[in-house]
Amino acid sequence: MARRKRRYPSDTSDAQWALIEPLLPEAGSGGRPEKHPRRDVVDAILYVVRAGCAWRALPADFPPWQTVYWYFNRWEQQKVTEQILPVVRGQLRADEGRDPEPSAGIIDSQSVRGADTVGQDTRGYDAGKKVNGRKRFIITDTLGLLLTTMVCSASVQDRDGAKSILLDLYLRTRVRFVFADAGFAGRLLDWATSILRTTVEVVRKPPEQRGFAVLPRRWAVERTLAWLTAHRRLARDYERDPAVSEAMIRWAAINTITRRLARGTPAARQQKYMITPAT
């Protein structure tokens, strides 16, 4: 039985669901029919990603958490999020007057603390950020839309971890030019040019810069990291398997992109309201 009404901010709108539903795999032939509507399952997954709760803490009006988790794992085995992401990203790029297939990307990493569920074999210490946990690598297009992601131990250096995600980018997209920060400088640039025929251009701070300033190109990927960590499941790494962390990142990106497509305009910053005490 379908839920009677959409009651959580993370629930898909009708327009958003119209974008996602055709991209989900068809139900298998044979066996008993699916008991729970797929929209309820997707809403439950997005609730976990957006609210940051445990699977067992799903509200009672969603399908049973075991069912939702089964679908989450099953769809990841079928690489559903990896198939949905480029489709909705291409639609948004087309709406923005861009070529659906990007030709340039931006790479960055983010170290996040690991919860007690993150095992010692997949966690490490980032001495630069003073973070014990995992490191996320993402590559976006120049609009800040996610192209690919990779999660590893936080102790991995940027120039080393970037090889895996750049190889994945090479295999998945036509992007052969990537902007990066100084953490990716060094032998990685020659490796990317000779092995992947990909140019990695380091965007450095101007010598005269003092304090924080928005740098050309790099600001887009920094904004994407902010979009992702607005989903509370990504504020810290809770997953035992880094592949599950990557799936959570893709679900967050799909949620952000489809909401923007359904809305038709970029999100507007919430206005501040001054409360005047009653006299």
N, C-alpha and C positions, 0 to 999 in steps of 0.2 A: 504494500500500500504506500502510495506517495505521501510525502509530508503535506500537511494542509496549507501551510504558508511558509514563505521565506522570512526568517526572523533574525538572521545574523548578518552583520556587515560583510562577512566573507562569502555569503551565498551568491551564486551566479544570477545575473539578471537574465531576462528572456533573450535579450539581444546577445549577451555573452554566451549563453548556452547554445544559441543557434550557430555560433562559430565553432564551438567545441564538439558538439554532438556528432557531426558528420565525420570527424577525424578520429573517433574512437573505433576500435576494431569491432567487427560484427560478432554477435553472440554465436557460439559454436553450435553446430547442428547436432541434433540428438540430445538425449538427456532431458531433465526437467527445465522448464523455462526459468529465466532469471526472476527471482522473487522480489528484488528491490530495484526501483527505478535507477538508472545510471546517473541521472542528475543528482539524486540524493547522495550517491556514492562520491561523485566529484565534489559536491558541496562539503561532504564530510572531510575529504582529503584537504580541501582548501581551508577548512576550519582549523585543522591540525597545523597546517603550514602558517596560517595567518595569526592564530591565537597562541600557538606554541604549546598547546596542551599535549599530554601523553595520549596514545591511542586509546588506552583504557578509560580515559577521562572524557571521551566524546559524549555530548548530551544525548539523552535518551530518545529524542525525536529523530535522530539519525539511525541508519541501519546499524546492527550490532557491530562493535569495533572489529571483531574477528573477520566479518564480511568485508568491511572497508579495507582492512589491512591486506586481506587476500587479493582484492582487486588491485590495490597499490602495487603489491609484489608481482602479480600476474601481468599487469600492464608494463611494468619495468622490464620483465623478461621479454616482452614483445616489443620493447623499445618505443612505446607509445609516445612518451614525452619527447623523445628525440625526433619523432616524426611530426608531432604537432607544432613544435617550436618553429621550425623553418617556414611552415605554411603561414602561421599567423604573423610571423615577423615580416614575411614577404608582402602580406596584405597591408600591414601598417606602413611599410616603406612605400608601397604603391600609392596609398592614400596621402603620403607626404610628398608625392611627386618624385620619388626616387626610383631607381632600378630595384626590382624586388631582390636581386642578388647583389650584395655589397661587394666592393672591390678593395676596401681598406678596413682595417680593424684596429682596436686599441686593447692592449693587454695590461692587466694589473693583478695584484695579489692582495689578500686580506687574511691576517692571522686572527683567529678567534679562539677563545678559551674552550677547552673540552670538558664536558660533564663527566661524572664518574662512570658513565656507560661507555666512554671511549677508552678502548683498551690500550695498554702500553705499546703494543706492536704497531699502532697506527697514529700515535701521538708523539709530540716532541716539543722542544722549547725553542722559541724564537727569541734569541738574545737581544736583537735590535728592538723588538716591540715589547719584550718582557712578557710574553704570552706562552702559556703551557697549553697546547691543544693541537689544532690543525690549521692548515693554510689552504685557502681557496684561491685558485687561479681562475680568472674569467677573461674571455675575449669578447668584446662587443663590436658592433659596427659604429660608425661615426655619429649615429643618433643615440647610442647608448643601449641598443637592443642586443640581448644576449645571443652570441654565436655558439659558444661552447664553454664548458667548465671542467675543472679537474680539482679534486680534493686530495691532500696528502698530509703527511706530518708537518707540523709547523717548523721543524728543524731544517727542512729542505730549503736550500738557497733559491732565490728567485731565478737565477740564470740556469739552475739545474732543473727545477720543476717546470720551467717554461718549455723545455724540449718536448715533453709529452703532449702538452696542450697545443703547441704549434704544429706538431705532427697530426693531431686530431683535426685541427683547423684545415690543414693542407688536404686531408682526405675528405672532409665534409663540404668545403666551400671553395670558391674560386679566389678567395682573398690571398694576395701575395705581397701585401704591404701592411705592416703593423707598426703603430706608434707604441712606445714604451717609456718608462721612466729610467732613471740612472741605475736602478737596482738590476736591470737586465743587461747592462753594458758588459763588454768583455768578449770572451770567446764565443758566446751565444750568437753574436751578430754574424761572425764568419760561418758558424755551423749552420745557421738558418739559410744563409745565402748559398752555401755549397751543397747542402743536403736537400733542402726543401725549395730552393730557388725563391725564397721569401726574404724581402728586405725588412729588417727591424730597425726603425729609426728612433733613436733616443731623444726625447724632448727634455732638455735640461733647463734648470732655472737660470734666468739671466744673472750674470755676475753681480749686478747692482741690487738685486732683489733682497729686501729685508722683511722678514716675517712672511705671512701667508699671502699668496696671490694666485688667482686662477690662471692656469697655464693652458695655452691653446691645445686642443685635441684631448689632453689628459682629463679635462674636467668631465667629459661625457662618461667615462668609465667610473670615475669617482661617484658621480651621481647614481649610476647603476648600482654600485655597492650599497648606497644609501637606500635605494628602492628595495633591494633584496633584504637588508637587515631590518626594514620596517615590518617584515614578516617575522614574528617573534620566534618561530622555530629556528630561524637562522641567526638570531642574536647570539647564540652559543651553539656549539656542535654537540648534539645529543646522540648521534647515530653510531652504532657499533661498527657498521660497514661504511667506508668512505663512499661507496657507490650509492648508498641511500642518501647521503648528504648531497651528492650531485643531483639525484632525483628531486630532492626538496628544492634545490636551487632552480631547476628547470620548471617545477610547478609554480614557484613564485614568479618566475619570468613570464610564464604563460598567463598567469593571473593578471599581471601588470599589463601585458600587451593586449589581451582580449578585453579588459576593462576600458583601455584607451580606445580600442576599435569600436566598442559598443557605445562609448560616450561621444565619440566623434571629434573630441578636442582634447588637448593636454589637460592634465589635472590642474586646477587652480589652487593656489595656497589659501588655506583657511584664514579668513579675516579675524583680526584680533578685536575683541569687544571689551570696552572699558565698563566695569561695573561701578556705578556710583551708589554709595551707601544711601539708604533712605534717610531723609531728615524728618 
